[in-house]
């Protein structure tokens, strides 16, 4: 077995948003999905191992470039451990694990096969592979109670060998796999009715419960989809490797039960132009919502509000550490909910709440590029100050925005005024150094204030 473990990257390089299921749904990006479909089907070039390549042929004996592509995509993510699992001479499963914060022993899997029978094979199964990469991109920025395993199987097309190998090991190790969500062909909708199948195992309470849970998610949010619950479901995909070893599993795929089968199935005509991308988008959104639900999305908000003078974490409780994305380093003393940069740049915040730790997206702060007030335009006195700080404006701007921060970035005063003389009562403020941000629609200035 060959194992590659990535170092958790300190900064997010992907977008990350607030913590509810609808936020997760809204992050599923059709542009990302379309690029991955085209790259992984070989219809456009991509970069793997530093080389420009076309991944046209993913048959099991010649798909090492495809496997390396998957590893590199997972390596871009935070909170992920990657296993490159060799199970025979040619077979390679690519496994990415995101440990749960509360119940790491509780495992939910989302999986798809990435091998093919011929060239291209965009629907079978670049569509499932791309869905998993997109869902991992989103959920890896989030804090989850339970462990998620993102699994991409090799040698499905010649006998389900990759998934069978993994499932056998999991059975031997008594892994607590609570559900396996298998995706196989989710981008073709020939009749345009947005129908799809959920295949469950007859008589298997765990599998049937999974099917019902998927339907519950479908009904809890707004998707342009119609489901068919198939019982007994087909065994012709990787979910059956888990059925046969006692694990609950379900297959999510196109509406074969309605004979709406891809007319280019298992041919080199299975290309992106033959697919229904809006249907595909809906299917990935549903899959992301289901995995966020069973994963146990934790309500930590890792978004940032950007103002003209400061960055503020939208998580109201917890601990904070602001980070300079340009240097990949924490900023000394910047440990409050609000941070006022002294220079333009890209910034993120690490938020910790209980056992949950998340990192925001890097936000560009460019407000300091405004023209600076002339000394004659803004007068601040007395400074040092013991009681009342006065700000006198001699500008033609009607409104000024004033924000007062501690040296560590905590906002302690915030007002807007059209008066020429503005007062800040500082008698009750602790002694020390503060920064006053003054901003109009045309100019800005930051002033060091000493409280005696």
GUKE-521032 format. One record per residue: x, y, z of N, C-alpha, C in turn. Coordinates in steps of 0.2 Angstrom, whole numbers, padded with zeros to 4 digits, always signed. Layout:
N
XYZXYZXYZ ...
// end
This chain:
452
+0004-0006+0000+0000+0000+0000+0004+0006+0000 +0003+0011-0004+0006+0017-0005+0002+0023-0002 +0005+0026+0003+0001+0032+0007+0004+0038+0006 +0000+0043+0004+0003+0050+0004-0001+0054+0009 +0002+0057+0014-0002+0061+0019+0000+0069+0018 -0005+0073+0016-0003+0080+0015-0003+0084+0022 +0002+0089+0022+0002+0093+0027-0004+0098+0027 -0008+0099+0032-0014+0104+0032-0011+0111+0030 -0014+0113+0025-0012+0120+0022-0015+0125+0027 -0011+0130+0029-0013+0135+0034-0018+0139+0032 -0019+0141+0025-0024+0146+0023-0028+0142+0018 -0035+0144+0018-0039+0142+0013-0037+0146+0007 -0038+0142+0001-0037+0145-0005-0044+0145-0009 -0049+0142-0006-0056+0142-0009-0060+0146-0005 -0066+0148-0008-0071+0152-0004-0074+0148+0001 -0076+0151+0007-0079+0148+0012-0084+0153+0015 -0090+0150+0017-0095+0154+0019-0098+0152+0026 -0104+0155+0028-0107+0153+0034-0110+0146+0035 -0112+0144+0041-0113+0137+0042-0120+0135+0042 -0123+0134+0037-0130+0131+0037-0130+0127+0030 -0135+0122+0030-0135+0118+0024-0136+0122+0017 -0140+0127+0018-0142+0131+0012-0135+0135+0010 -0131+0137+0014-0125+0140+0012-0121+0135+0008 -0120+0129+0010-0117+0123+0007-0119+0122+0000 -0126+0122-0001-0129+0121-0007-0127+0127-0012 -0127+0133-0009-0126+0139-0013-0119+0139-0016 -0115+0136-0012-0107+0136-0014-0106+0131-0020 -0110+0127-0022-0109+0122-0027-0108+0126-0034 -0103+0126-0037-0101+0130-0042-0101+0126-0049 -0106+0128-0053-0106+0125-0060-0100+0126-0064 -0097+0132-0063-0091+0133-0067-0086+0128-0065 -0085+0127-0059-0080+0122-0056-0081+0115-0059 -0088+0113-0059-0089+0107-0061-0088+0106-0068 -0090+0111-0072-0089+0110-0079-0081+0110-0081 -0077+0114-0078-0070+0113-0079-0067+0106-0078 -0070+0104-0072-0067+0097-0070-0070+0092-0075 -0076+0092-0077-0079+0087-0082-0074+0087-0088 -0073+0093-0091-0069+0094-0097-0062+0092-0096 -0059+0093-0090-0052+0091-0089-0051+0083-0088 -0056+0081-0084-0055+0074-0082-0058+0069-0088 -0062+0072-0092-0063+0068-0098-0058+0069-0104 -0053+0073-0103-0048+0074-0108-0051+0078-0113 -0056+0082-0113-0058+0086-0118-0055+0093-0118 -0052+0095-0112-0047+0100-0112-0041+0098-0108 -0035+0102-0110-0029+0100-0106-0029+0102-0099 -0025+0099-0095-0024+0101-0088-0017+0100-0086 -0015+0102-0080-0008+0101-0078-0008+0096-0072 -0004+0091-0073-0003+0086-0068+0005+0085-0068 +0007+0085-0062+0015+0084-0060+0019+0089-0064 +0016+0095-0065+0019+0100-0068+0019+0100-0076 +0016+0095-0078+0016+0094-0086+0009+0096-0088 +0008+0098-0094+0002+0099-0098+0000+0092-0101 -0006+0090-0099-0008+0083-0101-0015+0083-0103 -0017+0078-0107-0024+0077-0108-0026+0070-0105 -0031+0070-0101-0033+0064-0098-0039+0060-0102 -0037+0058-0108-0042+0056-0112-0044+0048-0110 -0039+0044-0109-0040+0037-0107-0039+0036-0100 -0044+0034-0097-0044+0032-0090-0045+0025-0088 -0044+0020-0093-0045+0013-0092-0040+0011-0087 -0041+0006-0083-0038+0004-0077-0030+0003-0078 -0028+0001-0084-0021-0001-0085-0017+0005-0086 -0020+0011-0088-0017+0017-0090-0019+0023-0087 -0021+0023-0081-0025+0029-0078-0021+0032-0073 -0014+0031-0072-0010+0034-0067-0010+0041-0067 -0011+0044-0073-0011+0052-0073-0017+0054-0070 -0023+0051-0072-0029+0052-0069-0029+0052-0061 -0026+0047-0058-0025+0046-0051-0021+0052-0048 -0016+0053-0052-0011+0059-0049-0015+0066-0049 -0019+0067-0054-0023+0073-0055-0028+0073-0049 -0031+0067-0047-0035+0067-0041-0031+0069-0034 -0026+0066-0034-0021+0068-0028-0020+0075-0028 -0018+0078-0033-0016+0085-0033-0022+0090-0032 -0028+0088-0034-0034+0092-0032-0036+0091-0025 -0035+0085-0022-0036+0085-0015-0031+0089-0011 -0025+0089-0013-0019+0092-0010-0020+0100-0009 -0025+0102-0013-0026+0109-0013-0031+0111-0007 -0033+0106-0004-0038+0107+0002-0036+0107+0009 -0039+0110+0013-0037+0110+0020-0041+0104+0024 -0038+0102+0029-0041+0097+0034-0042+0090+0030 -0038+0088+0026-0039+0082+0022-0032+0078+0023 -0033+0072+0024-0028+0067+0024-0029+0062+0018 -0024+0062+0013-0024+0058+0007-0021+0051+0007 -0024+0046+0005-0021+0039+0005-0022+0037-0003 -0016+0036-0005-0015+0033-0012-0015+0025-0011 -0020+0022-0012-0021+0015-0010-0020+0010-0016 -0014+0007-0016-0013+0002-0022-0016-0005-0019 -0020-0008-0023-0023-0015-0021-0021-0020-0026 -0018-0019-0032-0015-0024-0036-0010-0021-0041 -0008-0024-0046-0002-0021-0050-0004-0014-0053 -0010-0013-0055-0012-0007-0058-0017-0003-0054 -0021-0006-0049-0026-0003-0046-0024+0002-0041 -0027+0008-0041-0026+0013-0036-0032+0017-0034 -0034+0016-0028-0040+0020-0025-0037+0026-0022 -0040+0032-0023-0038+0038-0020-0043+0040-0015 -0041+0040-0009-0045+0041-0003-0043+0048+0000 -0048+0052+0002-0047+0058+0006-0051+0058+0012 -0048+0059+0018-0052+0058+0024-0052+0065+0028 -0058+0067+0030-0059+0073+0034-0062+0071+0041 -0057+0071+0046-0059+0069+0052-0065+0073+0056 -0070+0070+0059-0075+0073+0062-0072+0076+0069 -0074+0082+0071-0072+0085+0077-0075+0082+0083 -0081+0080+0083-0084+0077+0089-0084+0069+0089 -0086+0066+0084-0087+0059+0083-0082+0056+0077 -0076+0057+0078-0072+0055+0072-0072+0047+0070 -0075+0043+0075-0076+0036+0074-0082+0035+0069 -0087+0040+0069-0093+0039+0065-0091+0041+0058 -0091+0036+0053-0089+0038+0046-0095+0037+0041 -0095+0043+0037-0099+0043+0031-0095+0044+0025 -0097+0040+0020-0093+0040+0014-0097+0042+0008 -0093+0046+0004-0096+0048-0003-0091+0045-0008 -0093+0042-0013-0088+0038-0017-0091+0038-0025 -0086+0037-0029-0087+0036-0036-0081+0033-0039 -0082+0029-0045-0077+0026-0048-0074+0031-0053 -0067+0031-0055-0065+0036-0060-0062+0032-0066 -0062+0025-0066-0059+0022-0072-0065+0021-0077 -0063+0020-0083-0067+0020-0089-0066+0013-0093 -0071+0013-0098-0070+0007-0103-0067+0010-0110 -0067+0016-0111-0065+0019-0117-0063+0026-0116 -0062+0030-0121-0060+0037-0121-0065+0041-0118 -0064+0047-0115-0068+0052-0113-0072+0050-0107 -0078+0047-0108-0082+0045-0103-0084+0050-0098 -0087+0056-0100-0088+0061-0096-0094+0060-0091 -0099+0056-0093-0104+0055-0088-0102+0049-0084 -0099+0044-0087-0097+0038-0083-0089+0037-0083 -0086+0040-0078-0090+0043-0072-0086+0049-0070 -0084+0053-0075-0081+0060-0073-0086+0064-0069 -0092+0063-0071-0098+0066-0067-0098+0065-0060 -0097+0059-0058-0097+0057-0051-0090+0059-0048 -0085+0059-0051-0078+0061-0049-0078+0068-0048 -0081+0072-0052-0081+0079-0052-0085+0082-0046 -0091+0078-0045-0095+0080-0039-0092+0079-0033 -0088+0074-0032-0084+0072-0026-0079+0078-0025 -0075+0079-0030-0070+0085-0029-0073+0091-0027 -0079+0093-0030-0082+0099-0028-0085+0099-0021 -0088+0094-0019-0091+0093-0012-0085+0093-0007 -0079+0090-0009-0074+0090-0004-0071+0097-0004 -0071+0101-0009-0068+0108-0009-0072+0112-0004 -0079+0111-0004-0083+0115+0000-0083+0113+0007 -0084+0106+0009-0084+0104+0015-0078+0104+0019 -0072+0104+0015-0066+0104+0019-0064+0110+0022 -0068+0115+0021-0067+0122+0024-0072+0122+0030 -0076+0117+0031-0081+0117+0037-0079+0113+0043 -0082+0114+0048-0081+0110+0054-0087+0105+0054 -0085+0098+0055-0090+0093+0055-0090+0089+0061 -0095+0087+0064-0095+0082+0069-0092+0075+0068 -0094+0073+0062-0093+0066+0060-0087+0066+0054 -0084+0060+0053-0079+0059+0048-0082+0058+0041 -0079+0062+0036-0081+0061+0029-0075+0058+0026 -0077+0052+0022-0072+0049+0018-0074+0050+0010 -0070+0054+0007-0071+0055+0000-0067+0050-0004 -0070+0045-0007-0067+0039-0010-0068+0039-0018 -0062+0038-0022-0063+0037-0029-0060+0031-0031 -0064+0026-0033-0062+0019-0034-0059+0018-0041 -0054+0014-0042-0052+0011-0048-0055+0004-0049 -0054+0002-0056-0056-0005-0058-0064-0006-0056 -0068-0002-0056-0075-0003-0056-0077-0007-0062 -0075-0004-0068-0078-0007-0074-0076-0014-0075 -0071-0016-0072-0069-0023-0073-0071-0028-0067 -0075-0026-0063-0077-0030-0057-0077-0027-0051 -0078-0021-0050-0079-0017-0043-0073-0019-0039 -0067-0020-0042-0061-0022-0038-0059-0017-0032 -0058-0011-0034-0056-0006-0030-0060-0005-0023 -0067-0004-0024-0071-0004-0019-0072-0010-0015 -0071-0016-0018-0072-0022-0014-0066-0023-0010 -0060-0021-0012-0054-0021-0008-0055-0017-0002 -0057-0010-0003-0058-0006+0003-0063-0008+0008 -0069-0011+0005-0074-0013+0009-0072-0019+0013 -0068-0023+0010-0065-0029+0014-0061-0027+0020 -0056-0023+0019-0052-0020+0024-0056-0017+0029 -0061-0013+0027-0066-0010+0032-0069-0015+0037 -0072-0020+0034-0075-0025+0037-0070-0029+0042 -0064-0030+0040-0059-0033+0044-0057-0029+0050 -0057-0022+0049-0055-0017+0054-0061-0015+0058 -0067-0017+0057-0073-0015+0061-0074-0008+0060 -0073-0005+0054-0074+0002+0054-0081+0004+0055 -0083+0009+0058-0089+0011+0059-0092+0015+0054 -0093+0012+0048-0096+0016+0042-0103+0016+0043 -0106+0022+0043-0113+0022+0044-0117+0024+0038 -0114+0025+0033-0117+0026+0026-0112+0027+0021 -0114+0024+0015-0110+0025+0009-0114+0027+0003 -0113+0033+0001-0117+0037-0004-0113+0036-0011 -0115+0032-0015-0111+0030-0021-0114+0034-0027 -0110+0038-0031-0112+0042-0036-0110+0038-0043 -0114+0037-0047-0112+0034-0054-0116+0036-0059 -0114+0041-0063-0117+0044-0069-0123+0048-0067 -0122+0055-0066-0127+0060-0063-0128+0066-0068 -0126+0066-0074-0126+0072-0078-0130+0071-0085 -0133+0065-0086-0137+0065-0092-0145+0064-0090 -0148+0068-0094-0156+0068-0093-0159+0069-0100 -0160+0064-0103-0162+0064-0110-0169+0066-0111 -0173+0065-0107-0180+0067-0108-0182+0074-0104 -0177+0077-0101-0178+0083-0098-0182+0084-0092 -0184+0078-0088-0189+0078-0083-0185+0079-0076 -0179+0079-0076-0175+0080-0070-0176+0074-0065 -0177+0068-0067-0178+0063-0063-0171+0059-0062 -0171+0056-0056-0165+0052-0054-0167+0046-0050 -0163+0041-0049-0164+0035-0046-0160+0035-0039 -0163+0032-0034-0160+0031-0028-0161+0023-0027 -0155+0019-0028-0156+0012-0027-0154+0010-0020 -0158+0006-0017-0157+0004-0010-0157-0004-0010 -0155-0007-0005-0155-0014-0005-0161-0017-0001 -0164-0021-0004-0171-0024-0002-0169-0028+0005 -0173-0026+0010-0173-0030+0016-0167-0027+0021 -0163-0022+0018-0158-0019+0022-0160-0013+0025 -0161-0013+0032-0164-0007+0035-0160-0001+0035 -0153-0002+0035-0148+0004+0035-0149+0007+0028 -0149+0003+0023-0149+0005+0016-0155+0009+0014 -0161+0006+0017-0167+0009+0016-0168+0016+0019 -0165+0016+0025-0165+0022+0029-0161+0027+0026 -0155+0026+0022-0152+0030+0019-0156+0033+0013 -0159+0029+0009-0164+0031+0004-0169+0037+0006 -0172+0035+0012-0177+0040+0015-0173+0046+0017 -0167+0046+0020-0164+0052+0022-0162+0056+0016 -0160+0053+0011-0159+0057+0005-0165+0061+0002 -0171+0057+0002-0177+0060+0000-0179+0066+0005 -0177+0065+0012-0179+0070+0016-0175+0076+0015 -0169+0076+0013-0165+0082+0011-0167+0085+0005 -0169+0081+0000-0172+0083-0006-0178+0087-0005 -0182+0085+0000-0189+0089+0002-0188+0095+0006 -0182+0095+0010-0181+0100+0015-0178+0107+0011 -0175+0106+0005-0173+0112+0002-0175+0112-0005 -0174+0117-0009-0177+0118-0015-0172+0116-0021 -0174+0110-0024-0170+0107-0029-0175+0106-0035 -0172+0107-0041-0176+0105-0047-0175+0098-0049 -0177+0094-0045-0176+0086-0046-0182+0082-0044 -0183+0076-0047-0188+0072-0045-0185+0065-0044 -0187+0061-0039-0183+0055-0037-0188+0049-0038 -0184+0044-0039-0187+0037-0039-0183+0033-0034 -0187+0030-0029-0183+0026-0024-0184+0019-0027 -0178+0015-0029-0178+0009-0032-0177+0004-0027 -0181-0001-0025-0180-0006-0020-0184-0013-0023 -0180-0018-0025-0173-0018-0024-0169-0015-0030 -0163-0012-0028-0159-0008-0032-0154-0012-0036 -0151-0010-0041-0146-0013-0045-0140-0014-0040 -0136-0020-0042-0130-0021-0039-0124-0019-0043 -0125-0016-0049-0120-0015-0054-0116-0008-0053 -0114-0007-0047-0109-0002-0045-0106-0003-0038 -0102+0002-0036-0098+0001-0031-0101+0000-0024 -0107+0003-0024-0111+0002-0017-0112-0005-0015 -0113-0009-0020-0114-0017-0019-0108-0020-0015 -0102-0017-0016-0096-0020-0012-0097-0019-0005 -0101-0013-0003-0102-0012+0004-0109-0016+0006 -0114-0016+0002-0119-0021+0004-0117-0028+0006 -0113-0030+0002-0111-0037+0003-0106-0038+0009 -0104-0033+0012-0100-0034+0018-0104-0030+0024 -0110-0029+0024-0114-0027+0029-0114-0020+0031 -0112-0016+0026-0112-0009+0027-0118-0006+0024 -0122-0001+0027-0127+0003+0023-0125+0007+0017 -0128+0007+0012-0126+0010+0006-0132+0011+0001 -0131+0016-0003-0136+0018-0008-0132+0021-0014 -0136+0019-0020-0133+0022-0027-0137+0028-0029 -0134+0033-0031-0138+0039-0033-0135+0040-0041 -0140+0040-0045-0138+0040-0052-0144+0042-0057 -0143+0042-0063-0148+0044-0068-0154+0039-0068 -0160+0041-0071-0166+0038-0070-0166+0032-0075 -0162+0027-0074-0162+0021-0078-0169+0017-0077 -0172+0018-0071-0178+0015-0070-0184+0017-0075 -0183+0023-0078-0187+0026-0083-0185+0025-0090 -0179+0021-0091-0176+0020-0097-0173+0026-0100 -0171+0031-0095-0168+0037-0098-0161+0036-0097 -0158+0032-0101-0151+0030-0101-0147+0034-0106 -0141+0036-0104-0136+0039-0108-0135+0035-0115 -0137+0038-0120-0137+0035-0127-0130+0033-0129 -0125+0037-0126-0118+0035-0127-0114+0032-0122 -0118+0028-0118-0115+0024-0112-0110+0019-0115 -0104+0019-0111-0099+0015-0113-0096+0015-0120 -0097+0022-0123-0094+0023-0130-0090+0029-0129 -0085+0031-0134-0082+0037-0134-0086+0043-0136 -0092+0042-0137-0097+0047-0138-0099+0050-0132 -0097+0048-0126-0099+0050-0119-0095+0056-0118 -0097+0062-0120-0093+0068-0120-0098+0073-0116 -0094+0079-0114-0098+0084-0111-0104+0087-0114 -0103+0088-0121-0108+0091-0125-0115+0087-0125 -0114+0081-0123-0120+0076-0123-0124+0077-0116 -0121+0081-0112-0124+0081-0105-0129+0086-0104 -0132+0086-0098-0137+0091-0096-0134+0094-0090 -0130+0100-0091-0126+0103-0085-0131+0106-0080 -0137+0108-0081-0141+0111-0076-0143+0105-0072 -0145+0099-0074-0147+0094-0071-0141+0091-0066 -0135+0091-0069-0129+0089-0065-0128+0094-0059 -0129+0100-0060-0128+0105-0055-0133+0103-0049 -0139+0102-0051-0144+0100-0046-0142+0094-0042 -0140+0089-0046-0138+0083-0042-0132+0084-0038 -0127+0088-0039-0121+0089-0035-0124+0093-0029 -0128+0098-0030-0131+0102-0024-0134+0097-0019 -0138+0092-0022-0142+0088-0017-0137+0083-0014 -0132+0081-0017-0126+0077-0014-0123+0080-0009 -0121+0087-0010-0117+0091-0005-0122+0092+0001 -0128+0093+0000-0133+0094+0006-0133+0088+0010 -0134+0082+0007-0134+0076+0011-0128+0075+0015 -0122+0076+0012-0116+0074+0015-0115+0079+0021 -0117+0086+0020-0116+0091+0025-0121+0089+0031 -0127+0086+0029-0132+0084+0034-0129+0078+0039 -0127+0073+0035-0125+0067+0039-0118+0068+0042 -0114+0073+0039-0108+0074+0042-0108+0078+0049 -0114+0082+0050-0115+0086+0056-0112+0092+0055 -0114+0097+0051-0111+0103+0050-0112+0107+0057 -0106+0110+0059-0106+0113+0065-0107+0121+0064 -0111+0124+0068-0112+0131+0067-0107+0136+0069 -0101+0136+0065-0096+0141+0066-0096+0145+0059 -0097+0152+0060-0097+0156+0054-0090+0158+0052 -0087+0156+0047-0081+0158+0045-0080+0163+0039 -0086+0167+0039-0086+0173+0034-0083+0179+0038 -0081+0184+0033-0079+0190+0035-0083+0196+0032 -0084+0201+0036-0087+0207+0034-0082+0212+0032 -0082+0215+0026-0077+0220+0025-0080+0227+0025 -0077+0231+0029-0079+0238+0028-0073+0242+0025 -0074+0249+0025-0069+0253+0022-0063+0254+0027 -0063+0252+0033-0058+0253+0038-0056+0246+0041 -0060+0241+0041-0058+0235+0045-0061+0229+0042 -0059+0223+0045-0062+0217+0043-0064+0214+0050 -0070+0211+0049-0074+0208+0055-0076+0201+0054 -0074+0197+0059-0077+0190+0058-0084+0190+0060 -0088+0186+0056-0095+0186+0058-0097+0181+0063 -0092+0177+0066-0093+0173+0071-0093+0177+0078 -0098+0177+0081-0099+0182+0087-0095+0180+0093 -0094+0173+0094-0091+0171+0100-0085+0166+0098 -0080+0165+0102-0075+0161+0101-0068+0165+0101 -0063+0162+0099-0056+0165+0099-0054+0167+0091 -0050+0172+0090-0048+0174+0084-0041+0175+0083 -0038+0173+0077-0032+0175+0075-0032+0177+0068 -0030+0183+0067-0030+0186+0060-0023+0184+0057 -0023+0183+0050-0018+0180+0047-0016+0185+0040 -0010+0186+0039-0008+0189+0033-0007+0184+0027 -0012+0184+0023-0011+0178+0018-0005+0179+0013 -0003+0185+0012+0003+0186+0008+0009+0184+0010 +0010+0183+0017+0016+0180+0020+0014+0174+0023 +0008+0172+0024+0006+0165+0027+0008+0165+0034 +0007+0171+0038+0009+0171+0045+0004+0174+0049 +0003+0172+0055-0002+0176+0060+0001+0183+0061 -0004+0187+0063-0002+0194+0064-0002+0195+0072 +0004+0197+0074+0005+0197+0082+0000+0202+0084 -0004+0200+0090-0008+0204+0093-0015+0205+0090 -0016+0202+0084-0023+0203+0080-0027+0197+0082 -0030+0197+0088-0034+0192+0091-0041+0194+0093 -0043+0199+0090-0050+0201+0092-0055+0200+0086 -0061+0201+0087-0066+0199+0081-0065+0204+0075 -0063+0210+0077-0062+0215+0071-0054+0216+0071 -0052+0217+0065-0045+0219+0063-0045+0225+0058 -0041+0230+0060-0040+0235+0056-0033+0235+0053 -0032+0233+0047-0026+0233+0044-0022+0240+0043 -0016+0240+0044-0012+0246+0043-0009+0247+0036 -0009+0241+0033-0007+0241+0026-0012+0237+0021 -0012+0239+0015-0016+0235+0010-0013+0228+0010 -0018+0223+0009-0016+0216+0008-0021+0211+0008 -0020+0205+0009-0025+0200+0009-0025+0197+0016 -0030+0196+0019-0031+0194+0026-0036+0189+0027 -0035+0184+0032-0040+0179+0034-0040+0179+0041 -0045+0175+0044-0046+0175+0051-0047+0167+0053 -0043+0165+0058-0044+0158+0060-0049+0159+0066 -0054+0155+0066-0059+0156+0071-0060+0149+0075 -0059+0149+0082-0060+0143+0086-0066+0144+0090 -0070+0139+0090-0076+0139+0095-0076+0132+0097 -0075+0131+0104-0075+0124+0107-0069+0120+0104 -0071+0114+0101-0066+0110+0098-0066+0111+0090 -0070+0116+0088-0070+0117+0081-0066+0123+0079 -0062+0122+0073-0057+0127+0071-0058+0128+0063 -0059+0134+0061-0060+0135+0054-0056+0141+0052 -0055+0142+0046-0051+0147+0043-0055+0150+0037 -0056+0157+0037-0060+0160+0032-0056+0160+0025 -0060+0163+0021-0057+0164+0014-0052+0171+0015 -0047+0171+0011-0043+0177+0011-0047+0183+0007 -0047+0188+0011-0050+0194+0009-0045+0200+0007 -0046+0203+0001-0042+0208-0001-0044+0215+0002 -0040+0218+0005-0041+0224+0009-0037+0230+0005 -0041+0234+0002-0037+0239-0003-0040+0246-0001 -0043+0247+0005-0046+0254+0006-0040+0259+0007 -0035+0257+0009-0029+0262+0011-0027+0265+0005 -0029+0263-0001-0027+0266-0007-0030+0273-0009 -0035+0275-0005-0038+0281-0005-0033+0287-0004 -0034+0293-0006-0030+0298-0005-0031+0300+0003 -0025+0302+0006-0025+0303+0013-0026+0310+0014 -0030+0312+0020-0032+0318+0022-0025+0323+0022 -0025+0329+0020-0020+0333+0022-0021+0335+0029 -0015+0338+0032-0015+0340+0039-0020+0345+0040 -0021+0349+0035-0025+0355+0036-0033+0353+0036 -0034+0347+0034-0041+0345+0033-0044+0342+0039 -0040+0338+0043-0042+0335+0049-0038+0337+0055 -0041+0339+0060-0037+0341+0066-0040+0337+0072 -0035+0334+0075-0037+0329+0081-0034+0332+0087 -0037+0333+0092-0034+0336+0099-0039+0335+0105 -0037+0335+0111-0029+0334+0112-0027+0327+0111 -0021+0327+0110-0018+0320+0109-0010+0320+0112 -0009+0317+0118-0013+0313+0121-0019+0316+0124 -0024+0311+0126-0031+0313+0128-0032+0309+0135 -0035+0313+0139-0038+0309+0145-0045+0309+0146 -0049+0313+0142-0056+0314+0143-0059+0314+0136 -0059+0319+0133-0063+0320+0127-0059+0322+0121 -0059+0317+0116-0055+0318+0110-0060+0322+0105 -0057+0327+0102-0061+0331+0097-0058+0330+0090 -0062+0329+0085-0060+0328+0078-0063+0334+0074 -0059+0338+0071-0062+0344+0068-0061+0343+0060 -0066+0344+0057-0066+0343+0049-0066+0349+0046 -0061+0350+0041-0061+0356+0036-0061+0354+0029 -0065+0349+0028-0066+0346+0021-0073+0348+0018 -0073+0346+0012-0080+0348+0009-0084+0342+0009 -0082+0336+0012-0086+0330+0012-0092+0331+0018 -0098+0329+0016-0104+0330+0020-0103+0325+0026 -0101+0319+0025-0101+0314+0031-0094+0311+0032 -0092+0310+0038-0086+0306+0040-0088+0300+0044 -0084+0295+0042-0085+0289+0046-0079+0288+0051 -0080+0287+0057-0075+0287+0062-0075+0280+0066 -0070+0277+0066-0069+0270+0070-0063+0271+0074 -0064+0269+0080-0058+0269+0085-0056+0261+0087 -0050+0259+0086-0048+0253+0088-0043+0252+0093 -0042+0247+0096-0036+0246+0101-0031+0243+0096 -0025+0243+0099-0019+0241+0095-0020+0234+0092 -0024+0229+0095-0025+0223+0093-0031+0222+0088 -0034+0228+0087-0039+0228+0082-0046+0227+0084 -0047+0228+0091-0054+0228+0093-0057+0235+0092 -0063+0235+0089-0067+0241+0088-0071+0243+0094 -0069+0249+0097-0072+0251+0103-0076+0258+0102 -0076+0260+0096-0081+0266+0095-0082+0267+0087 -0088+0268+0085-0090+0268+0078-0096+0273+0077 -0095+0278+0073-0100+0283+0072-0099+0286+0065 -0104+0289+0062-0104+0293+0056-0107+0300+0058 -0104+0305+0055-0107+0312+0057-0106+0317+0051 -0110+0321+0051-0109+0327+0046-0107+0333+0049 -0106+0333+0056-0104+0339+0060-0097+0340+0058 -0095+0347+0059-0088+0349+0058-0084+0347+0064 -0087+0347+0070-0083+0345+0076-0087+0339+0079 -0083+0334+0080-0085+0328+0083-0081+0326+0089 -0085+0323+0094-0081+0322+0100-0082+0314+0102 -0077+0312+0105-0077+0305+0107-0075+0305+0115 -0079+0303+0119-0078+0303+0126-0074+0297+0128 -0068+0298+0130-0063+0292+0131-0061+0292+0139 -0065+0295+0143-0063+0295+0150-0063+0288+0153 -0068+0284+0151-0068+0277+0154-0064+0272+0150 -0061+0274+0145-0057+0270+0141-0050+0268+0145 -0048+0262+0144-0041+0260+0147-0035+0265+0144 -0030+0266+0148-0025+0269+0146-0021+0265+0140 -0018+0268+0136-0015+0264+0130-0015+0268+0124 -0013+0264+0119-0013+0267+0112-0019+0264+0108 -0022+0269+0104-0028+0267+0100-0026+0270+0093 -0030+0267+0088-0030+0270+0081-0036+0272+0079 -0037+0278+0077-0043+0281+0074-0043+0282+0067 -0048+0278+0064-0049+0278+0057-0054+0284+0055 -0052+0288+0051-0057+0293+0048-0057+0293+0041 -0064+0292+0038-0065+0291+0031-0070+0295+0028 -0069+0298+0022-0075+0301+0019-0076+0297+0012 -0080+0300+0008-0081+0296+0001-0075+0297-0003 -0070+0302-0002-0064+0303-0006-0058+0302-0003 -0057+0302+0004-0051+0302+0007-0051+0298+0014 -0046+0296+0016-0045+0292+0023-0039+0294+0026 -0039+0292+0033-0033+0294+0037-0034+0289+0043 -0028+0287+0045-0027+0283+0052-0023+0287+0056 -0025+0288+0062-0021+0292+0067-0020+0288+0074 -0014+0289+0076-0012+0286+0082-0014+0290+0088 -0018+0287+0093-0021+0291+0098-0018+0288+0105 -0016+0292+0109-0013+0290+0116-0018+0292+0121 -0021+0287+0125-0025+0288+0130-0021+0288+0137 -0021+0294+0141-0018+0294+0147-0022+0292+0153 
// end
